[in-house]
Amino acid sequence: MTLPENEPRIAVYLDYENLAIGARDNLGAAFDFANVADALAERGRVIVKRAYADWSYFDEDRRMLTRHQVELIDIPQKMGGSRKNAADIKMAIDAVEMALDRTYISTFVICTGDSDLSPLVHKLREFDRSVIGVGVRGSTSKLLPPACDEFLFYDNLVITPDSNRSSAASSTSGVETVMMTLTGLEASSGSVRASTLKRAVLRKNPTFSETDLGFRSFGALLADLAKQGHVSLEGSGDPTVSISGTGAIDKVDQLLVEIVRDAGSVPYTGLKDALRKRDSGFSERALGFRNFGSFVRAAEARNLIKVTGKDDERVVKPAASKRGGRRR
C-alpha cells in the first residue's frame, strides 16, 4: 500500500515508571501500551517507540512492551543512591537528537505526567514539531497538558474488555475496530476519506481484512455500515466517511432516555445490562466509543442523562432539561 507523503510520522517516548505507578495507584490496573498504540494509530504512522526505566523492577511490563516492538532503554538504579531524573534526562537527550537527525518525523509523543519534561516539549515545538502528551489523569501535573499541542489522558484510552462477548463474535469485533478508528480520526483530523480510514485500521491490526467479514472490498463494508445507519458516506471513488448524523446513535439515544425515564433512576453499574435487556446487540464500541464510561459521559454531555454520586454509588437519572447538541 502506498503511503501519502503528508501522513504524520510519529516517535513515541515513555517515562515508564511514571506511567506504571500512575496507572496502578489511580486506576488499580497495570499500564497497557496497547491502549496508547491504538489511539496513535489514528493519528499517523509510528516510526520509533522507546520506553525508559530500570527494567529489573518491571519484569512483566517488559514482556508486554516487547510484544508491541517497543525498544527498552535500561536506566539502572544505583545501590543506595537516587537516580530519579536519570530516565528523564536520557529521554530528553534522545528525543532532541531524534528531532535533529530525523527531520521526517513530524510528531513526538511524550508519555509522562511529570512536569520536569515540559522543557523538552517546548524545545520540540521550537523545532516545529507537533507534540502529543499522554499521562494518567490522577498523576499528571497541571503544567504539562497546556505545553502540548494535544494531551491524551490514558484513562480515556482504556478499552474495556466485554465479558459478555464470545470468541465467535470476531466479525463484530472487526466492525467495532472500524467504528472506533473512524471516531478517533474524526476527533483528531476532521473529515475522513475511506482510504485514510483503511490505513488507520491496518495500523491497529495489520491482519485486518474485510473479506474475513464477508465483503469483497472495504468500500462494500462501508456501504453496508451506511445501510445499517452506522456511518454516512459522501462522494464516490474515495468517499468521505462520517459517524455523525447516522441513525444508529439516534436509536441508542432514544433507548437510553426511555430506560432512565421509565425507571426514574438506574444504578450506573446496572445501566449497561438494562440497555442489553432492551437491545441484546448493544455495543458501545460499535458506536465508536472505547469503553462504556465514554459512552455515558458523551450522553451526559449531550444532556440526555444526569449522573450523580461517586464510584460504585453513581446513579443515572433523567436530564433536567431538553436534549442538547449532537455528538461528532
Residue frames relative to the residue before (quaternion, step in Angstrom):
aa qw qx qy qz dx dy dz
M 1.0000 0.0000 0.0000 0.0000 0.00 0.00 0.00
T 0.3972 -0.7231 0.5173 0.2274 3.59 -0.83 0.99
L 0.2789 -0.7687 0.5561 0.1485 3.56 -0.87 1.00
P 0.4503 -0.6841 0.4961 0.2882 3.62 -0.88 0.87
E 0.5586 -0.6457 0.4084 0.3229 3.57 -1.01 0.83
N 0.7088 0.4625 -0.2697 0.4592 3.58 1.08 -0.66
E 0.4320 0.6885 -0.4815 0.3278 3.62 1.20 0.14
P 0.4961 -0.6823 0.4380 0.3105 3.65 -0.73 0.98
R 0.2119 -0.7234 0.6441 0.1298 3.54 -1.13 0.82
I 0.1635 -0.8445 0.5100 0.0065 3.56 -0.62 1.18
A 0.1236 -0.7412 0.6545 0.0835 3.55 -1.18 0.75
V 0.1677 -0.8085 0.5623 0.0449 3.57 -0.80 1.07
Y 0.0440 -0.7854 0.6174 -0.0089 3.57 -0.90 1.00
L 0.1244 -0.8201 0.5581 0.0215 3.58 -0.74 1.11
D 0.2502 -0.6972 0.6566 0.1419 3.55 -0.94 1.03
Y 0.1820 -0.8880 0.4012 0.1316 3.50 0.53 1.26
E 0.6218 0.5453 -0.3640 0.4284 3.61 0.93 -0.75
N 0.6396 0.5282 -0.3218 0.4565 3.57 0.97 -0.84
L 0.6872 0.4824 -0.2825 0.4639 3.58 0.92 -0.91
A 0.6757 0.5118 -0.3013 0.4367 3.59 0.86 -0.97
I 0.6851 0.4646 -0.2854 0.4830 3.57 0.89 -0.91
G 0.6389 0.5361 -0.3267 0.4446 3.58 1.00 -0.79
A 0.6720 0.4842 -0.3002 0.4731 3.59 0.93 -0.86
R 0.6595 0.5137 -0.3106 0.4525 3.57 0.95 -0.85
D 0.7433 0.4358 -0.2359 0.4494 3.59 0.79 -1.02
N 0.7757 0.3704 -0.1865 0.4756 3.59 1.00 -0.78
L 0.7789 0.3057 -0.1607 0.5235 3.58 1.09 -0.65
G 0.3928 -0.7505 0.4560 0.2728 3.57 1.25 -0.22
A 0.6902 0.4064 -0.2709 0.5339 3.58 1.18 0.53
A 0.5815 -0.5810 0.4392 0.3625 3.54 -1.25 0.43
F 0.5321 -0.6062 0.4849 0.3380 3.55 -1.15 0.64
D 0.0907 -0.7886 0.6076 0.0256 3.59 -0.95 0.90
F 0.3784 -0.7585 0.4883 0.2076 3.56 -0.47 1.23
A 0.5218 0.6547 -0.4151 0.3561 3.61 1.15 -0.50
N 0.6362 0.5380 -0.3354 0.4397 3.59 1.02 -0.73
V 0.6565 0.4890 -0.2988 0.4905 3.58 1.05 -0.79
A 0.6488 0.5275 -0.3180 0.4469 3.58 0.92 -0.93
D 0.6327 0.5454 -0.3232 0.4448 3.56 1.03 -0.84
A 0.6848 0.4760 -0.2846 0.4728 3.59 0.94 -0.88
L 0.6783 0.4964 -0.3030 0.4492 3.60 0.97 -0.79
A 0.5722 0.5946 -0.3814 0.4167 3.58 1.14 -0.53
E 0.6371 0.5226 -0.3186 0.4684 3.57 1.22 -0.47
R 0.7254 0.4590 -0.2273 0.4598 3.56 1.25 -0.39
G 0.7844 -0.2498 0.1548 0.5462 3.59 1.20 -0.22
R 0.6317 -0.5282 0.4187 0.3830 3.54 -1.36 -0.20
V 0.2947 -0.7697 0.5436 0.1588 3.59 -0.58 1.16
I 0.2040 -0.8036 0.5552 0.0656 3.57 -0.66 1.21
V 0.8049 0.1419 -0.0181 0.5759 3.58 0.93 -0.97
K 0.0153 0.7710 -0.6363 0.0210 3.57 -1.04 0.87
R 0.1054 0.8005 -0.5781 0.1178 3.59 -0.53 1.18
A 0.0985 -0.7840 0.6121 0.0307 3.56 -1.03 0.87
Y 0.2075 -0.8038 0.5552 0.0510 3.56 -0.94 1.02
A 0.3370 0.7109 -0.5635 0.2520 3.58 -0.84 1.04
D 0.4778 -0.5458 0.5589 0.4017 3.52 -1.38 -0.09
W 0.2582 -0.8431 0.4526 0.1329 3.56 -0.03 1.31
S 0.4926 0.6392 -0.4477 0.3851 3.60 1.21 -0.05
Y 0.6738 0.4711 -0.2850 0.4928 3.59 1.27 -0.38
F 0.7683 0.3249 -0.1547 0.5294 3.61 1.21 -0.31
D 0.0041 0.8588 -0.5117 0.0224 3.55 0.76 1.08
E 0.6923 0.4610 -0.2807 0.4790 3.62 0.80 -0.98
D 0.6419 0.5321 -0.3158 0.4528 3.55 0.99 -0.86
R 0.6127 0.5667 -0.3449 0.4294 3.56 1.04 -0.78
R 0.6648 0.4923 -0.3054 0.4716 3.57 0.96 -0.85
M 0.6303 0.5350 -0.3349 0.4522 3.58 1.01 -0.80
L 0.6839 0.4845 -0.2876 0.4635 3.59 0.90 -0.91
T 0.6173 0.5496 -0.3420 0.4471 3.58 1.05 -0.73
R 0.6232 0.5394 -0.3395 0.4532 3.58 1.06 -0.72
H 0.7131 0.4063 -0.2412 0.5179 3.59 1.19 -0.54
Q 0.4908 -0.7033 0.3978 0.3260 3.59 1.29 0.43
V 0.3377 0.7184 -0.5260 0.3054 3.57 1.01 0.87
E 0.3774 -0.7100 0.5470 0.2330 3.60 -0.88 0.96
L 0.2525 -0.7889 0.5483 0.1151 3.58 -0.76 1.08
I 0.1359 -0.7755 0.6148 0.0468 3.56 -0.73 1.13
D 0.2452 -0.8123 0.5183 0.1074 3.55 -0.43 1.26
I 0.0569 -0.7678 0.6382 -0.0014 3.55 -0.90 1.04
P 0.1781 -0.8280 0.5200 0.1110 3.65 0.19 1.22
Q 0.3984 -0.6944 0.5500 0.2377 3.53 -1.14 0.74
K 0.4107 -0.7084 0.5171 0.2493 3.59 -0.86 0.92
M 0.5225 -0.6302 0.4741 0.3242 3.57 -1.02 0.80
G 0.8466 0.1282 -0.1181 0.5029 3.55 -0.83 1.02
G 0.7024 0.4241 -0.2704 0.5036 3.56 1.21 0.09
S 0.3828 -0.7064 0.5426 0.2449 3.55 -1.29 0.19
R 0.0263 -0.7847 0.6194 0.0047 3.53 -0.94 0.95
K 0.0340 0.8620 -0.5038 0.0454 3.53 1.03 0.91
N 0.7866 0.3416 -0.1730 0.4844 3.58 0.90 -0.89
A 0.4152 0.7400 -0.4635 0.2553 3.62 1.23 -0.08
A 0.6679 0.4909 -0.3059 0.4684 3.61 0.91 -0.89
D 0.6350 0.5354 -0.3298 0.4487 3.60 0.99 -0.83
I 0.6713 0.5054 -0.2993 0.4521 3.56 0.91 -0.95
K 0.6652 0.5018 -0.2994 0.4648 3.57 0.89 -0.96
M 0.6557 0.5151 -0.3090 0.4575 3.58 0.95 -0.89
A 0.6573 0.5149 -0.3098 0.4548 3.59 0.95 -0.87
I 0.6563 0.5055 -0.3158 0.4626 3.59 0.94 -0.88
D 0.6675 0.5083 -0.3040 0.4512 3.58 0.89 -0.93
A 0.6654 0.5116 -0.3108 0.4461 3.59 0.94 -0.88
V 0.6552 0.4987 -0.3131 0.4732 3.60 0.97 -0.83
E 0.6398 0.5150 -0.3256 0.4684 3.59 0.98 -0.83
M 0.6403 0.5238 -0.3208 0.4613 3.57 1.00 -0.82
A 0.6511 0.5218 -0.3155 0.4520 3.58 0.96 -0.85
L 0.6891 0.4743 -0.2776 0.4724 3.59 1.05 -0.75
D 0.7387 0.4362 -0.2253 0.4619 3.58 0.98 -0.88
R 0.7758 0.2769 -0.1344 0.5508 3.61 1.05 -0.78
T 0.1244 -0.8494 0.5099 0.0549 3.55 0.32 1.26
Y 0.6043 0.5738 -0.3601 0.4193 3.62 1.20 -0.36
I 0.5719 0.5567 -0.4009 0.4498 3.61 1.22 -0.19
S 0.1993 -0.8395 0.5016 0.0622 3.54 -0.46 1.25
T 0.7966 0.2294 -0.0871 0.5524 3.59 1.14 -0.60
F 0.1397 -0.7668 0.6226 0.0699 3.55 -0.98 0.92
V 0.1693 -0.7681 0.6120 0.0825 3.55 -0.94 0.94
I 0.1029 -0.7981 0.5936 0.0088 3.57 -0.54 1.21
C 0.1309 -0.8231 0.5521 0.0243 3.56 -0.36 1.29
T 0.4398 0.6411 -0.5065 0.3727 3.55 -0.23 1.32
G 0.3018 -0.7186 0.5806 0.2352 3.53 -1.30 0.20
D 0.5050 0.6907 -0.3772 0.3543 3.55 1.37 0.00
S 0.3875 -0.7413 0.5037 0.2161 3.58 -0.69 1.10
D 0.4999 0.6522 -0.4333 0.3700 3.63 1.22 -0.24
L 0.6836 0.4737 -0.2848 0.4766 3.58 1.21 -0.44
S 0.3670 0.7389 -0.4834 0.2928 3.60 1.25 0.21
P 0.6329 0.5216 -0.3601 0.4447 3.67 0.94 -0.71
L 0.6071 0.5406 -0.3536 0.4629 3.60 1.09 -0.64
V 0.6355 0.5275 -0.3228 0.4622 3.57 0.97 -0.88
H 0.6637 0.5034 -0.3039 0.4624 3.58 0.90 -0.92
K 0.6598 0.5117 -0.3140 0.4519 3.59 0.94 -0.87
L 0.6530 0.5090 -0.3178 0.4621 3.61 0.93 -0.82
R 0.6571 0.4897 -0.3143 0.4792 3.57 1.02 -0.71
E 0.5807 0.5552 -0.3690 0.4672 3.59 1.17 -0.53
F 0.6682 0.4758 -0.2825 0.4973 3.57 1.18 -0.63
D 0.4887 -0.6903 0.4008 0.3521 3.57 1.33 0.23
R 0.4621 0.6323 -0.4804 0.3948 3.56 0.98 0.89
S 0.4430 -0.6506 0.5410 0.2963 3.56 -1.13 0.65
V 0.1407 -0.7899 0.5936 0.0618 3.56 -1.04 0.79
I 0.1058 -0.7621 0.6378 0.0347 3.53 -0.89 1.07
G 0.2012 -0.7728 0.5908 0.1145 3.58 -0.86 0.94
V 0.0811 -0.7655 0.6363 0.0512 3.55 -1.20 0.62
G 0.2165 0.7815 -0.5638 0.1566 3.59 -0.80 0.96
V 0.5471 -0.5743 0.4895 0.3623 3.53 -1.32 0.33
R 0.5532 -0.6694 0.3749 0.3244 3.57 -0.71 1.09
G 0.7300 0.4662 -0.2543 0.4302 3.59 0.81 -0.99
S 0.7628 0.3264 -0.1918 0.5242 3.61 1.20 -0.31
T 0.5270 0.6209 -0.4116 0.4090 3.58 1.22 0.43
S 0.4586 -0.6809 0.5046 0.2673 3.54 -0.84 1.02
K 0.5179 -0.6513 0.4617 0.3072 3.57 -1.02 0.78
L 0.6063 0.5801 -0.3503 0.4161 3.60 1.22 -0.36
L 0.6487 0.5855 -0.3182 0.3675 3.57 1.11 -0.62
P 0.6722 0.5183 -0.3440 0.4014 3.68 0.68 -0.89
P 0.6747 0.4939 -0.3387 0.4314 3.66 0.82 -0.77
A 0.6183 0.5631 -0.3483 0.4234 3.60 1.17 -0.46
C 0.6817 0.5025 -0.2734 0.4561 3.60 1.20 -0.54
D 0.5580 -0.5656 0.4782 0.3743 3.55 -1.30 0.31
E 0.7697 -0.0265 0.0353 0.6369 3.57 1.17 -0.68
F 0.0818 -0.7910 0.6040 0.0529 3.57 -1.04 0.72
L 0.1622 -0.7891 0.5904 0.0492 3.55 -0.84 1.09
F 0.2742 -0.7373 0.5905 0.1803 3.57 -0.78 0.98
Y 0.5122 -0.6777 0.4431 0.2863 3.54 -0.76 1.11
D 0.5767 0.6132 -0.3675 0.3954 3.58 1.07 -0.74
N 0.7106 0.4583 -0.2503 0.4716 3.58 1.04 -0.80
L 0.6449 0.5413 -0.3160 0.4374 3.58 1.25 -0.30
V 0.5358 0.6584 -0.4002 0.3455 3.57 1.22 -0.46
I 0.2336 -0.7551 0.6013 0.1168 3.54 -0.86 1.04
T 0.3102 -0.7825 0.5153 0.1614 3.57 -0.51 1.20
P 0.4215 -0.6923 0.5163 0.2767 3.61 -0.77 0.97
D 0.3244 -0.7419 0.5582 0.1812 3.56 -1.05 0.79
S 0.2747 -0.8097 0.4997 0.1388 3.58 -0.20 1.29
N 0.6526 0.5225 -0.3179 0.4471 3.60 1.20 -0.37
R 0.5948 0.5762 -0.3642 0.4260 3.57 1.28 -0.10
S 0.3284 -0.7358 0.5587 0.1964 3.58 -0.99 0.79
S 0.6313 -0.5438 0.3950 0.3869 3.54 -1.28 0.37
A 0.5854 0.5982 -0.3672 0.4057 3.59 1.23 -0.31
A 0.6142 0.5808 -0.3430 0.4095 3.57 1.25 -0.25
S 0.1938 0.8263 -0.5129 0.1289 3.62 1.06 0.65
S 0.6401 0.5286 -0.3416 0.4406 3.60 0.98 -0.74
T 0.6370 0.5092 -0.3230 0.4803 3.57 1.03 -0.78
S 0.6293 0.5367 -0.3394 0.4481 3.58 1.01 -0.79
G 0.6285 0.5331 -0.3371 0.4552 3.59 1.04 -0.71
V 0.6408 0.5048 -0.3116 0.4872 3.57 1.01 -0.80
E 0.6413 0.5244 -0.3261 0.4554 3.60 0.98 -0.83
T 0.6124 0.5411 -0.3474 0.4599 3.59 1.04 -0.72
V 0.6458 0.5126 -0.3103 0.4732 3.57 0.96 -0.86
M 0.6929 0.4892 -0.2868 0.4453 3.58 0.85 -0.97
M 0.6719 0.4807 -0.3066 0.4727 3.61 0.91 -0.86
T 0.6340 0.5224 -0.3302 0.4649 3.58 1.04 -0.73
L 0.6428 0.5221 -0.3175 0.4619 3.58 0.97 -0.85
T 0.6437 0.5219 -0.3211 0.4585 3.59 0.95 -0.85
G 0.6752 0.4923 -0.2946 0.4635 3.57 0.92 -0.89
L 0.6506 0.5116 -0.3169 0.4633 3.58 0.98 -0.79
E 0.6443 0.5175 -0.3271 0.4583 3.59 0.94 -0.83
A 0.6670 0.5150 -0.3040 0.4444 3.57 0.99 -0.87
S 0.7681 0.3803 -0.1952 0.4768 3.60 0.98 -0.82
S 0.8185 0.2771 -0.1063 0.4919 3.60 1.05 -0.71
G 0.4928 -0.6406 0.4552 0.3735 3.60 1.17 -0.32
S 0.8338 -0.0818 0.0756 0.5408 3.58 -0.82 -0.98
V 0.1837 -0.7999 0.5697 0.0433 3.56 -1.04 0.89
R 0.2876 -0.7356 0.5905 0.1658 3.56 -0.87 1.00
A 0.6256 -0.5568 0.3909 0.3819 3.55 -1.18 0.59
S 0.6512 0.5194 -0.3195 0.4517 3.60 0.99 -0.80
T 0.6296 0.5222 -0.3266 0.4736 3.59 1.07 -0.73
L 0.6412 0.5277 -0.3142 0.4600 3.55 1.00 -0.85
K 0.6557 0.5120 -0.3167 0.4556 3.59 0.91 -0.89
R 0.6512 0.5109 -0.3263 0.4566 3.63 0.91 -0.83
A 0.6634 0.5036 -0.3093 0.4589 3.58 0.97 -0.84
V 0.6221 0.5318 -0.3340 0.4676 3.59 1.03 -0.76
L 0.6743 0.4936 -0.2925 0.4649 3.59 0.95 -0.86
R 0.6059 0.5330 -0.3685 0.4616 3.59 1.10 -0.54
K 0.6511 0.4957 -0.3128 0.4822 3.57 1.09 -0.67
N 0.8028 0.0126 0.0553 0.5935 3.54 0.92 -0.97
P 0.2625 -0.8143 0.4959 0.1487 3.61 -0.03 1.27
T 0.6651 0.4975 -0.3117 0.4615 3.62 1.20 -0.37
F 0.4088 0.7265 -0.4730 0.2851 3.60 1.25 -0.01
S 0.1041 0.7692 -0.6259 0.0766 3.56 -1.02 0.87
E 0.4534 -0.6989 0.4856 0.2648 3.55 -0.80 1.01
T 0.5706 0.5932 -0.3895 0.4132 3.61 1.17 -0.47
D 0.6026 0.5503 -0.3547 0.4563 3.61 1.16 -0.55
L 0.6835 0.4504 -0.2690 0.5075 3.58 1.25 -0.43
G 0.6132 -0.5980 0.3315 0.3955 3.58 1.30 0.07
F 0.6179 0.5398 -0.3466 0.4546 3.60 1.22 0.39
R 0.5114 -0.6720 0.4527 0.2863 3.57 -1.05 0.79
S 0.8028 0.0548 0.0040 0.5937 3.57 1.13 -0.63
F 0.6300 -0.5219 0.4054 0.4080 3.57 -1.29 0.29
G 0.6063 0.5597 -0.3464 0.4462 3.58 1.11 -0.66
A 0.6418 0.5164 -0.3225 0.4663 3.57 1.06 -0.76
L 0.6185 0.5331 -0.3367 0.4690 3.59 1.07 -0.72
L 0.6714 0.4891 -0.2986 0.4699 3.58 0.93 -0.90
A 0.6266 0.5348 -0.3385 0.4548 3.58 1.02 -0.75
D 0.6516 0.5045 -0.3126 0.4724 3.57 1.02 -0.77
L 0.6396 0.5114 -0.3229 0.4745 3.59 1.01 -0.78
A 0.6324 0.5200 -0.3258 0.4728 3.58 1.06 -0.73
K 0.6367 0.5344 -0.3217 0.4534 3.58 1.01 -0.81
Q 0.6924 0.4634 -0.2625 0.4868 3.57 1.11 -0.76
G 0.5293 -0.6575 0.3932 0.3646 3.59 1.26 -0.15
H 0.4630 0.6929 -0.4436 0.3298 3.60 1.24 0.25
V 0.7949 0.0755 -0.0289 0.6014 3.60 1.07 -0.72
S 0.2603 -0.7138 0.6110 0.2223 3.53 -1.33 0.14
L 0.2205 -0.7778 0.5809 0.0945 3.58 -1.08 0.81
E 0.0564 -0.7910 0.6090 0.0127 3.55 -1.04 0.81
G 0.7770 0.2617 -0.2278 0.5253 3.56 -0.71 1.06
S 0.3546 -0.7142 0.5604 0.2238 3.55 -1.34 0.04
G 0.6862 0.4538 -0.3488 0.4489 3.56 -1.27 0.21
D 0.7489 -0.1722 0.1826 0.6133 3.55 0.21 -1.34
P 0.0891 -0.8698 0.4822 0.0547 3.61 0.50 1.18
T 0.4976 -0.5896 0.5358 0.3432 3.51 -1.34 0.30
V 0.1880 -0.7886 0.5816 0.0671 3.56 -0.86 1.05
S 0.0070 0.8044 -0.5927 0.0409 3.57 -0.93 0.91
I 0.3341 -0.7303 0.5597 0.2042 3.52 -1.10 0.76
S 0.5998 0.5664 -0.3617 0.4342 3.59 1.22 -0.38
G 0.7961 0.3154 -0.2259 0.4644 3.55 -1.15 0.56
T 0.5220 0.6344 -0.4179 0.3878 3.59 1.20 0.41
G 0.6021 -0.6119 0.3900 0.3331 3.56 -1.23 0.43
A 0.5618 0.6374 -0.3927 0.3519 3.62 1.10 -0.59
I 0.6938 0.4620 -0.2902 0.4701 3.59 0.85 -0.92
D 0.6111 0.5517 -0.3526 0.4448 3.60 1.07 -0.68
K 0.6388 0.5336 -0.3174 0.4543 3.57 1.01 -0.84
V 0.6856 0.4650 -0.2815 0.4842 3.58 0.92 -0.90
D 0.5873 0.5681 -0.3611 0.4493 3.59 1.06 -0.72
Q 0.6805 0.4922 -0.2848 0.4621 3.57 0.85 -1.02
L 0.6544 0.5161 -0.3090 0.4582 3.57 0.97 -0.88
L 0.6486 0.5247 -0.3113 0.4550 3.58 0.94 -0.88
V 0.6680 0.4994 -0.3008 0.4626 3.56 0.88 -0.96
E 0.6546 0.5183 -0.3147 0.4514 3.60 0.94 -0.85
I 0.6566 0.5199 -0.3156 0.4461 3.59 0.88 -0.89
V 0.7073 0.4524 -0.2672 0.4730 3.56 0.82 -0.98
R 0.6449 0.5217 -0.3216 0.4567 3.60 1.01 -0.79
D 0.6872 0.4934 -0.2910 0.4467 3.60 0.87 -0.95
A 0.7218 0.4293 -0.2493 0.4822 3.59 1.03 -0.78
G 0.4403 -0.6775 0.4734 0.3509 3.59 1.14 -0.52
S 0.7417 -0.2039 0.1391 0.6237 3.56 1.03 -0.88
V 0.1361 -0.7801 0.6085 0.0516 3.56 -1.13 0.73
P 0.4777 -0.6454 0.4973 0.3286 3.63 -0.87 0.82
Y 0.5664 -0.6223 0.4193 0.3407 3.56 -0.91 0.92
T 0.6821 0.5102 -0.2869 0.4384 3.57 0.95 -0.91
G 0.7277 0.4150 -0.2419 0.4896 3.60 1.22 -0.37
L 0.4465 0.7314 -0.4350 0.2766 3.57 1.29 -0.09
K 0.6591 0.5102 -0.3272 0.4452 3.60 0.90 -0.83
D 0.6398 0.5134 -0.3243 0.4710 3.58 1.01 -0.80
A 0.6328 0.5334 -0.3286 0.4550 3.57 1.05 -0.79
L 0.6430 0.5094 -0.3194 0.4744 3.58 1.02 -0.76
R 0.6911 0.4856 -0.2835 0.4541 3.57 0.94 -0.85
K 0.5864 0.5579 -0.3795 0.4481 3.60 1.14 -0.44
R 0.7083 0.4246 -0.2438 0.5085 3.56 1.15 -0.69
D 0.7808 0.0735 -0.0248 0.6200 3.59 1.19 -0.61
S 0.2823 -0.8136 0.4873 0.1449 3.56 -0.06 1.32
G 0.6879 0.4835 -0.2839 0.4608 3.59 1.17 -0.43
F 0.3736 0.7524 -0.4837 0.2455 3.59 1.23 0.09
S 0.1390 0.7512 -0.6372 0.1021 3.55 -1.04 0.89
E 0.3958 -0.7256 0.5074 0.2436 3.58 -0.64 1.07
R 0.6305 0.5464 -0.3418 0.4325 3.59 1.09 -0.62
A 0.6173 0.5332 -0.3473 0.4625 3.59 1.11 -0.59
L 0.6682 0.4585 -0.2868 0.5109 3.58 1.28 -0.32
G 0.6328 -0.5747 0.3144 0.4128 3.57 1.32 0.05
F 0.5671 0.5953 -0.3910 0.4137 3.62 1.24 0.09
R 0.4886 -0.6870 0.4587 0.2810 3.58 -0.98 0.83
N 0.7975 -0.0223 0.0329 0.6020 3.58 1.08 -0.64
F 0.6803 -0.5109 0.3356 0.4044 3.56 -1.27 0.33
G 0.5959 0.5775 -0.3590 0.4272 3.57 1.10 -0.66
S 0.6443 0.5121 -0.3173 0.4711 3.58 1.02 -0.79
F 0.6178 0.5434 -0.3322 0.4611 3.56 1.06 -0.78
V 0.6833 0.4817 -0.2907 0.4654 3.59 0.88 -0.94
R 0.6505 0.5158 -0.3257 0.4524 3.60 0.94 -0.86
A 0.6421 0.5151 -0.3229 0.4671 3.59 1.03 -0.77
A 0.6483 0.5123 -0.3178 0.4649 3.59 0.99 -0.82
E 0.6507 0.4979 -0.3154 0.4788 3.58 1.01 -0.76
A 0.6408 0.5261 -0.3228 0.4565 3.60 1.01 -0.79
R 0.6907 0.4393 -0.2697 0.5072 3.59 1.14 -0.61
N 0.4779 -0.7159 0.4013 0.3131 3.58 1.33 0.29
L 0.3611 0.7167 -0.5104 0.3089 3.58 1.01 0.84
I 0.7964 0.0729 0.0108 0.6003 3.56 1.08 -0.80
K 0.2484 -0.7301 0.6092 0.1846 3.54 -1.37 0.08
V 0.1762 -0.7828 0.5911 0.0821 3.59 -0.80 1.04
T 0.0442 -0.7962 0.6034 -0.0091 3.56 -0.83 1.06
G 0.7003 0.4470 -0.3376 0.4424 3.58 -1.23 0.43
K 0.3850 -0.7131 0.5425 0.2215 3.54 -1.37 -0.02
D 0.8586 0.1222 -0.0991 0.4879 3.53 -1.28 0.59
D 0.8363 -0.1659 0.1244 0.5075 3.60 -0.89 -0.92
E 0.6109 0.5457 -0.3519 0.4528 3.60 1.27 -0.10
R 0.4210 0.7266 -0.4602 0.2880 3.60 1.22 0.04
V 0.1295 -0.7762 0.6160 0.0364 3.53 -1.12 0.83
V 0.2716 -0.7548 0.5777 0.1508 3.58 -1.02 0.83
K 0.0419 -0.8084 0.5858 -0.0400 3.57 -0.74 1.14
P 0.6365 -0.5012 0.3935 0.4344 3.60 -1.24 0.22
A 0.5387 -0.6141 0.4627 0.3446 3.57 -1.11 0.65
A 0.5453 -0.6533 0.4263 0.3067 3.54 -1.10 0.70
S 0.7950 0.1919 -0.1009 0.5665 3.58 1.14 -0.57
K 0.7283 -0.4393 0.2971 0.4340 3.57 -1.30 0.04
R 0.6768 -0.5044 0.3781 0.3802 3.50 -1.34 0.49
G 0.3282 -0.7575 0.5378 0.1711 3.51 -1.06 0.92
G 0.8405 -0.2182 0.1576 0.4703 3.52 -1.15 -0.78
R 0.5771 -0.5905 0.4541 0.3347 3.50 -1.37 0.25
R 0.4966 -0.6184 0.5152 0.3248 3.50 -1.28 0.43
R 0.3229 -0.7080 0.5890 0.2182 3.52 -1.10 0.74
